[in-house]
Amino acid sequence: MARILPTEPPAQTRHASAVSRWSGDFEYAFPAIRGVQAGREYYVTMCPLRLIPRLFIFGDELAPELRAQRTLNRARVPEIARYITDNPDDYVFPALTASVDADTRFHPYGERGTDRIAGTLTIPMTAKFVINDGQHRRAAIQRAIADKPELGDESIAIVLFLDLGLRRSQQMFADLNRHAVRPSKSLGVLYDHKDELSAITRLVVHRTPLLRVLTEAEGAGLSVRSRKLFTLSSFYTANRALLEGTAVFSLERRADAVTEYWDVVAQQFHEWRQVYDDVLTAGEVRRGFIHSHGIVLHALGRVGNSLLGTNLDLARRGLERKLEGLSGMDWRRDAASQWEGRATTGGVVCKSNGHVLLTTAAIRTVLGLPLPPAEARAEEALKGGDS
């Protein structure tokens, strides 16, 4: 773990840049492993969380061309901080990547084998550390420690490069983010064991044979040749709408209600069953109909929330009676009089909030259900635009 030591003026010392030039009375000492990339030395070390806000600075006040990182998006920080404070026993944080602008000294533990690459990295306290990757994690750590000071004794890995100037730091940022790919939302739902809604969505899909076969659990979308009709993330979004206001019930109770609901819904769409039975291909149904698209699933989640209510107590027979009108709707994508301006624009399925409201309103109207205020206003606006 890092510690602070008094500095003695050193003899000539070799490191990645040149001869060390030391000043000041104190220095940080980090246990570290030394590596080489592109002919330059870098170090991997550990740092107590309490030191992170003190060591690593932001450059938000500078013009973009004078910074080596993006402006901090402060809206992201509370969510990341809550992830730490809400999961103190099993949060996981990847390493920060940073550069330091001072002369450093590396003291290996020995001259042979692994002792040559493991040792102590000393850095003067006057040095400036700049984060090249992980500024939001740094801000979240600061906020989390303010809420739970005991977290300050825990540590995070640091990949530390010796700073070669602004141009090099900016290039490091560009290179680190060039090939970054955010995992798909479906994969996040599949692997998230902390979020109850993710658990419910996985459970419902697993329990329902048709959904289990026809739901893509990993990809962000569906390719033209995919044999799937739905994405796991679409059901996650639909279930969030479906279960709004029901958090007082157990996970199992909510999962039972959601499973029952989607099982009844699936019975109304003959094309879903035909894909399951290999009578139609998934591609044919996705191209020709809109009822397997995320916007319709989301709308059906909103409708289901009204039917089940906050008590989740509507019996299956009641659900079947309430939802039987779905099978009589014209779900063809080219049914412009039904869906253009609602679920589609220019024949392309849209997922904006306004489109979701209008699609939900169309379904409620066919099922004989009253429109909530937001959907009624959307309907009025649509009709006003048509007149």
N, C-alpha and C positions, 0 to 999 in steps of 0.2 A: 504494500500500500504506500502511497505517496507520503513523504514526510518532509519537513523543512529543516535544513541544515545550515550552519554558518559556512560561508564561503572563504576558502583560502586562495590567494592568487596562484593559479596553476602554472606549471611549466607548459611549454609548447605542446598542444594536444591535437591529435588528428581526428577529424570527423568529416561528414559528407561535404562540407563546403570549403573549409580552410582552417587556418589556425584560430583557436579560441581567443577571444578578447573579453575578459571578464570584468564586471564592475558590480558594485553593490556588496552588501554584507551577508545576505541570505540567499538560499537557493532551494528549489524543490528537488527531491530525490525520488524517482519512480522506479520500481522494479520493472524491467522491460525485456523484451526480446527484440533483437536487431535483425532486420531483413534488408533485402536489396530488390528494388524494382527499377527498371530502365537505367541501371547503373547508379542509382541514388539510394542512400541509406534511408530507412524509415524504421519506426519503432511501434511495437504493440505493448500497451501497458494497461494498468488498472488505476482508476481514480475514485476516491470516495464521492458519493453524490453531493455531499455538502460543499465540495470544492468546485463543482462544475460551474455554478453561477459566478464564482469569483474568478475562475481562470479564463472562461471563454466569453468573448465579447461579440456584440452585434455591430453591424455597420449600417443600420437603417437610416441614419441621418445623412449618409453620403449619397451622392448621385449614383445611379446604377452602374455607370462605367467606372466608378471608383470603388465598387464593392466586389467581393468575391462570392456572394451568395444572394439568393432572392430575398425580397422584403419579407419579414416575418408576418405570416397570416395569423393574427392574434385570435381569431375565432376558432382556430383548431386547437389552441393550447388547453382550454379547460377540459375538453373531451379526453385528450391524451393524459392530462394530469389525473382525471377521475379514474382512468384505466389503472394507473399506479395505485392510487389510494384505495380504490375499491377491491383491488386484488393484491394485497400486500404479501400474500404467501405464494403466489404463482404468476406474477407479471413477468414478462420477458421483454427486454430492451436490447436491440442490436447496438453495435459499437458506434461511437461518434468518430468522424474523421476530421482531423484538424491539422493546422500547420502552425509552426512557432517561428518567430522572427529573430531569435537570439542564438548565440553560440551555445552549443550543448556539449556535454561530455558523457561518454558512455564507458563505464568501467565493467568489463566482462568479469565473470566469476572465475574464469580460468583461461587457459590457452589451448585446450584440446576439446574436441567433440562439441557437445551442446554447451559446455561452459563458455565457449567463444561467442555464442550468440545470445546468451542470457546474462543479464547483469543489472547494473544500476545506471539509469539515465538521470543526469543532473542538469537542471535548467535554472538560470537566474530568475529571481522573483520579479525582475524588471521586464521580463520577456512578455510579448503579446501573443496570445493564442487566438487564432481565428478558426471558427468552425467552417469546414468545407461541405460537410454533409451531416445533418442532424440538429439544425438550429431549433426546430420545433420540439424535439425531444429535450434539448437543453432548457428551453423555456418551461416545458411541462415539469421537468425535474425541479426547477426552482419553485414552481407553484405547489407541487406535491409536498416538498419539504416544509414549506410554510404551513401546510395543513397538518402534516405528520412529521415533526422534526426527527423522530427516530429513524426515518428512512435515510437520513444523512450518513449513517455509518455503513450503508450498503454501497456497492461499487458498480461501475460500468466500464466496459472496455473502451480504450481509446487507440485509434490508429493515428499515429503522429508523424507528420512529414516535416522536414526542415524547410522553412519558407524561402523561396527563391524570388520573391517579389510578387506584386499584384498580378502581373500577366500570367505567371505560373499558377497562382491560386485560382484565378478565374478559369484557366484551362482545366485545372483539377475539378472544379465544380461542373464544368461542361462534360468532362469525361465520365465523372461519377454518375451523372444523370442521363447520359446519352442512351444507355441501354436499359434503364430502369423500367420495369413493366409491373404495374400494379396487378396483383392477383384478381381474378374475376370475382364479382360479388357472389356468384353461385358457389365458388370454391370457399369463400369466406364463410358462407352459411353452412356448408358441409363440415368445415373443420372447427367452427366456433362452438365450444362446449360451455361457455359462460353465459351466452345469451339464450334466454328461455325461448324466445320466438324462433331462433334457429333450431333449437332442439325440437320444438313442436313441429316445425316445417319438415324436418328430416323424418320425424316419427310418422307424420301423416302420409308422406310420400311412400315410406317403407311399408306402411300398413295397407295401402291401397294398390292392388296389383296393377291396375291400368296406369296409375301415376308412376309407379315404380319403373315400369317398362318404358314409358314415354317421356320421362323427365330427364333433361341433361343436368347432371349434378356438378360439373366442373367448368364448362366453357362459359364465356361471357355472352355468347349468342348461339344461334343455330345456323350451321352451314347449309347450303342448298341441298346437299346430299345427306344431311343428318336424318336419322330415323326417329328422332325425338320431336315431340310437339311443343314441349314447354321447357323453360329453364327453372332451376331451383330458386333462383333469385326472384323470378316473377311470382312464384307461390309465396315467397317470403313477404314481398310487398303486399300481395293480396291478403295474406293472413294477418298482417299488421292492421289493415283496415277492418278485417273481419272480427278481430279480437279487441278492438278498441273499447276501453272501459270495463274489461273483464279480468284485470290483473288480480283481483281478490281471490279468484279461483285457483286451484292447484294446477300444475302443469298437466297432469293426467286428465283432469276434467276438461280443460281447454282443448287438449289434443283429441279427446273423444268427440267433442262437439265439432271440431274442425274436420275430423275424418268423416263423420256422418254427413256434414254439409257437402264436402267435395264429392263424396260418393253419390249423393243425390244429384248434384249438378252434372256429374259425368253421364248419368243416365239420360239426360236431356239432349246430349249431343251425339247423334248417331255416328257422325264422322270420326269422333274420338274412338269409339268402339271398333269401327272399321279399320282404323290404323292399327289398333291393338291386335285385331284378328288378321292382319296382313291382307285385307281386301283393298285398302287404299294405302298409298305411301304418305308419310308425314309431309313430304314436300308438296304433294298435290293439295293436301288440306291447308297447309300454311299459305300456299299461293292463292287458293280459291276462296278461303273463308277467313274471317277475323276472330272466330271464337276461341282460338288457341293462343292468341297474342296477349302479351302482358297487360295491355290496356283493358281488355275485356275481363281478364282474371281479376285485375284491380277493382274494376267496377262491380264484379260479382262479389268480391270481398266486402265492398261497401253495402251492397244489397243484403248480404248475409248478416252483417252486423245489425241491420234494422230488423231482420226476421228473428234472429236468435235473441236479440236484446241483451241487456247486461246480466240476465239470469241464465242464459244458455239453456233454456228449458223447453224449447220447441221440439215436440216429438217428431220422429222420422216421417210418419204419415202426414203430419202437418206441413213439413218441409216439402214433401213430394207434391202436395196439393198446391202450395204457394208457388213452387218453381216450375210447374208443368207448362206454363206459358212459354218458357225458354225454347222448347222444341219447335214452336210454331213461328218463331222469329226468322226473318230472312238474314242469315249471317254471311251471305256471299259478299266478298270484298267489292264486287262491282255493282252492288245494290246501292247506287249513288243516292237515291232518294232517301234511303234509310240512314246511311253512314257518312256521306260526304259532309264535312264540316263538324261531324261529331267524333267519329273514331278515325276518319281519314281526311287528308287534305290532298287534293289532286290524285286520289287513289292510293296514296301512301299512308300507312298506319302511323299515327302520331301518339305520343305518350305524355303530352303536356298535361298539367293539372286541369286546364280548361276542357281538354278533350275527354279526360277521365270523368269530369262532372257531367258532360253532355251524354257520354255513353251510358253512365249510370242512370241518368234521367230517362233515357230511352228504354232501358230495361225495366225500371220502376213503372213507367207508364203502361207497358205491356202487361206487367204483373198486377196492375191495379193498386200500386202502392203510392202513398203521398210523396211529394218531392220535398226534401229539406230546403231551407232558404237558399243555400249556396247553389244548389242545382236548379231551383226555380229561377234565380237571377240569371244563370247561364242560359237557360231556355229562353227567357225573355230577350236576352241580348242576341241570341241566335235568330229568333224570329224577327226581331227588329232589324237585323242586318239583311234578312231575306226580303223584307218588304220594300 
